[in-house]
Amino acid sequence: MKLDDEIHNYYEHLILELPTELGLNSTKSSDCLADLCCLVLNQEPPRYIRYEGDMAFYFPQSERN
């Protein structure tokens, strides 16, 4: 089992997509965007999961369905 392939922070995928969605990838360097993503990720609580469905654990009971 390769843990680095199975375990990830839920917010990483969401935050790494933002620069492209906001058009920042055409105006900022990849180093700048990497630094920005690190800053944003450090502001979010860590939510390590194996499967996307595992994120339901962090939601209040009323939001799980």
DRENPA-3360 file (N, C-alpha, C; in nm, 2 decimals, always signed):
BEGIN
1 = MKLDDEIH = +0.09/-0.12/+0.00/+0.00/+0.00/+0.00/+0.09/+0.12/+0.00 ~ +0.07/+0.21/-0.10/+0.14/+0.34/-0.10/+0.05/+0.44/-0.04 ~ +0.08/+0.48/+0.08/+0.00/+0.58/+0.15/-0.01/+0.71/+0.08 ~ +0.10/+0.76/+0.02/+0.09/+0.89/-0.05/+0.00/+0.89/-0.17 ~ -0.04/+0.77/-0.22/-0.14/+0.77/-0.33/-0.28/+0.76/-0.27 ~ -0.30/+0.71/-0.15/-0.43/+0.69/-0.10/-0.48/+0.80/+0.00 ~ -0.39/+0.86/+0.07/-0.43/+0.96/+0.17/-0.40/+1.10/+0.12 ~ -0.50/+1.19/+0.13/-0.48/+1.33/+0.09/-0.57/+1.42/+0.18;
9 = NYYEHLIL = -0.53/+1.54/+0.17/-0.60/+1.65/+0.24/-0.72/+1.69/+0.15 ~ -0.84/+1.68/+0.20/-0.96/+1.71/+0.12/-0.95/+1.84/+0.05 ~ -0.89/+1.94/+0.11/-0.89/+2.08/+0.06/-0.78/+2.10/-0.05 ~ -0.69/+2.01/-0.06/-0.58/+2.02/-0.16/-0.64/+2.03/-0.30 ~ -0.72/+1.94/-0.34/-0.77/+1.93/-0.48/-0.86/+2.06/-0.51 ~ -0.94/+2.10/-0.41/-1.02/+2.22/-0.43/-0.94/+2.34/-0.45 ~ -0.84/+2.36/-0.36/-0.76/+2.48/-0.36/-0.66/+2.48/-0.48 ~ -0.61/+2.37/-0.53/-0.52/+2.36/-0.64/-0.59/+2.39/-0.77;
17 = ELPTELGL = -0.73/+2.38/-0.77/-0.80/+2.41/-0.89/-0.84/+2.56/-0.91 ~ -0.83/+2.63/-0.79/-0.87/+2.77/-0.79/-0.79/+2.87/-0.88 ~ -0.66/+2.86/-0.89/-0.59/+2.95/-0.97/-0.63/+2.94/-1.12 ~ -0.66/+2.82/-1.17/-0.70/+2.81/-1.31/-0.84/+2.86/-1.32 ~ -0.93/+2.83/-1.23/-1.07/+2.88/-1.24/-1.07/+3.04/-1.23 ~ -0.98/+3.10/-1.16/-0.98/+3.24/-1.14/-0.89/+3.31/-1.25 ~ -0.83/+3.23/-1.34/-0.75/+3.29/-1.44/-0.61/+3.34/-1.40 ~ -0.57/+3.30/-1.28/-0.44/+3.34/-1.22/-0.32/+3.27/-1.29;
25 = NSTKSSDC = -0.35/+3.15/-1.35/-0.24/+3.08/-1.41/-0.18/+3.15/-1.53 ~ -0.25/+3.24/-1.59/-0.20/+3.31/-1.70/-0.13/+3.44/-1.67 ~ -0.15/+3.49/-1.54/-0.09/+3.61/-1.50/+0.02/+3.60/-1.39 ~ +0.03/+3.48/-1.33/+0.12/+3.46/-1.22/+0.21/+3.34/-1.25 ~ +0.33/+3.34/-1.19/+0.42/+3.23/-1.22/+0.38/+3.11/-1.14 ~ +0.43/+2.99/-1.18/+0.39/+2.87/-1.10/+0.45/+2.88/-0.96 ~ +0.56/+2.94/-0.94/+0.62/+2.95/-0.80/+0.52/+3.04/-0.72 ~ +0.48/+3.15/-0.77/+0.38/+3.23/-0.70/+0.25/+3.16/-0.67;
33 = LADLCCLV = +0.20/+3.09/-0.76/+0.08/+3.01/-0.74/+0.10/+2.90/-0.63 ~ +0.21/+2.84/-0.64/+0.24/+2.73/-0.54/+0.25/+2.79/-0.40 ~ +0.31/+2.91/-0.39/+0.32/+2.98/-0.26/+0.18/+3.02/-0.21 ~ +0.10/+3.07/-0.30/-0.03/+3.11/-0.27/-0.12/+2.99/-0.22 ~ -0.11/+2.88/-0.29/-0.18/+2.76/-0.25/-0.14/+2.72/-0.11 ~ -0.01/+2.72/-0.08/+0.04/+2.68/+0.05/-0.02/+2.78/+0.16 ~ -0.02/+2.91/+0.13/-0.07/+3.00/+0.23/-0.22/+2.97/+0.26 ~ -0.30/+2.95/+0.15/-0.44/+2.92/+0.17/-0.46/+2.79/+0.24;
41 = LNQEPPRY = -0.38/+2.68/+0.21/-0.40/+2.55/+0.27/-0.36/+2.56/+0.42 ~ -0.27/+2.64/+0.46/-0.23/+2.66/+0.60/-0.34/+2.73/+0.68 ~ -0.43/+2.80/+0.61/-0.55/+2.86/+0.68/-0.66/+2.77/+0.70 ~ -0.66/+2.66/+0.63/-0.77/+2.56/+0.64/-0.74/+2.45/+0.74 ~ -0.84/+2.39/+0.81/-0.81/+2.28/+0.90/-0.77/+2.16/+0.82 ~ -0.68/+2.08/+0.87/-0.64/+1.96/+0.80/-0.76/+1.86/+0.80 ~ -0.79/+1.80/+0.69/-0.89/+1.70/+0.67/-0.84/+1.59/+0.58 ~ -0.77/+1.50/+0.64/-0.71/+1.39/+0.57/-0.81/+1.28/+0.55;
49 = IRYEGDMA = -0.82/+1.23/+0.43/-0.92/+1.13/+0.39/-0.85/+1.03/+0.29 ~ -0.92/+0.92/+0.28/-0.88/+0.82/+0.17/-0.97/+0.83/+0.06 ~ -1.10/+0.85/+0.09/-1.21/+0.85/-0.01/-1.29/+0.98/+0.01 ~ -1.34/+1.03/-0.10/-1.42/+1.15/-0.09/-1.54/+1.14/+0.00 ~ -1.60/+1.02/+0.01/-1.71/+1.00/+0.10/-1.67/+1.01/+0.24 ~ -1.54/+0.99/+0.27/-1.50/+1.00/+0.41/-1.52/+1.15/+0.47 ~ -1.53/+1.24/+0.38/-1.54/+1.38/+0.42/-1.67/+1.40/+0.50 ~ -1.77/+1.32/+0.48/-1.90/+1.33/+0.55/-1.87/+1.32/+0.70;
57 = FYFPQSER = -1.77/+1.26/+0.75/-1.74/+1.25/+0.89/-1.73/+1.39/+0.95 ~ -1.68/+1.48/+0.87/-1.65/+1.62/+0.93/-1.77/+1.71/+0.92 ~ -1.88/+1.67/+0.85/-2.00/+1.75/+0.84/-2.09/+1.72/+0.96 ~ -2.17/+1.82/+1.00/-2.27/+1.80/+1.10/-2.37/+1.69/+1.06 ~ -2.43/+1.62/+1.15/-2.52/+1.51/+1.12/-2.63/+1.56/+1.02 ~ -2.68/+1.68/+1.03/-2.78/+1.73/+0.95/-2.74/+1.75/+0.80 ~ -2.61/+1.76/+0.77/-2.56/+1.78/+0.64/-2.50/+1.66/+0.57 ~ -2.51/+1.54/+0.64/-2.45/+1.42/+0.59/-2.53/+1.35/+0.48;
65 = N = -2.65/+1.38/+0.46/-2.73/+1.31/+0.36/-2.76/+1.40/+0.24;
% end
